[in-house]
């Protein structure tokens, strides 16, 4: 049950910030919280992977504030959030030694929830109706 909760939370994080959840998985692997030894995801705990994922997450955070950034519910962004959410669910399930299907589905549902629930506060912030210090963004 905690595995599915973490998959839902990481999926929701992916819906809000698509590259933050993979960076979180990379940090968890690097710190030894997730074990990918002997799996196809063994590269997740390498320092180079951690640096790349962290830099991508920071760049996404900056780029998402630019006025030319497309909406998070536009097809390319939505598909990316779904795929990355699924990959995070697969990573958690692989580390736990569990079946991959249910955790990946739960992570995809979380990504969809995060995407569509996070869209309204983001639109309010862009229109000036929500303070810039909002925890939703």
C-alpha positions, 0 to 999 in steps of 0.5 A, a space after each residue: 500500500 505505501 508503494 501505491 501511495 508513493 506512486 500516486 504522489 510521484 505521479 502527481 508531482 510529475 503532473 505539476 513539474 514533469 522533470 522533478 519526479 525523475 530527479 527525486 527518484 534519482 536522488 532517492 537512488 543516489 542516497 540509497 533509499 531505492 535499490 536498482 542494482 542488477 536492473 535496467 535502471 541501475 544507472 539512476 544512482 550514478 552521479 552523472 545521471 543525478 546531475 543531469 536530472 537535477 539540472 533538467 528539473 531546474 531548467 524546467 522550473 525556469 522555462 515554465 515561467 516564461 510567457 511562450 511556454 505552452 500549456 501543461 494540458 497541450 498534447 506534447 506536455 500532457 504525453 510527456 507528463 504521462 510517460 514520465 509519471 509511468 516511468 517513476 511508477 515503474 522505478 518505484 515498483 522495480 526497486 520494491 521488487 513488485 509487479 510493474 503494472 499497477 504501480 505504473 497505472 497509479 502513477 499515470 493517474 497521479 500525473 493526470 491528477 497533478 496536471 489537471 488540478 495544477 492547471 487552474 492555480 497556474 492560470 490564476 497566477 498568470 492572470 494576476 489573481 493569485 499571489 506569486 508566492 502560491 504553494 501551487 506553483 
